[in-house]
Amino acid sequence: MTDTCFALVDCNNFYASCERLFRPDLRNKPIVVLSNNDGCIVARSAEAKALGISMAVPLFQAQEIIDREQIAVFSSNYALYGDISARVMSLLEQLAPATEVYSIDEAFLDLSGIGACQPLSQLATNIKQQVTDWTGIPVCIGIAPTKTLAKLANHAAKRIQNRWRC
Ligand SMILES: [Mg+2]
């Protein structure tokens, strides 16, 4: 019997969340972020998704709804996203025995054996709260015995969160 346990921490709507950090007036407002040459939409806040804005849609195709719904539009700023990603990842390294950065907005935490010491759901709640408090970036966390299942659990957590809009 193995007690391996992984958590996948995934930043929500990462580029849009980074832009919102510096524009608190856009809290609960729809935001989209554009690709390098401002050609396509590459990130959407939850509010923009709810308005039906699709991923990777060319900007000109969404222009009408952007104007009508007063959606905030940002050119991408990868230096900013990289810097905020580093802050999130270094915080996660302090919160878990071992971490593996998986992408700019995702990391696996190795929580093997920790479940014997404290409830993993409580640990996940604490990590989620601390990342939000310290970096301003909202995250979802999935926990499972394998990395693949943790990714799936994270996907489920995002869907549940979106349904409840919490
Ligand atoms: Mg993400």
Residues whose N, C-alpha, C, O or C-beta is under 5 A from the ligand:
A	BS01	MG	D10 C11 N12 N13 F14 D105
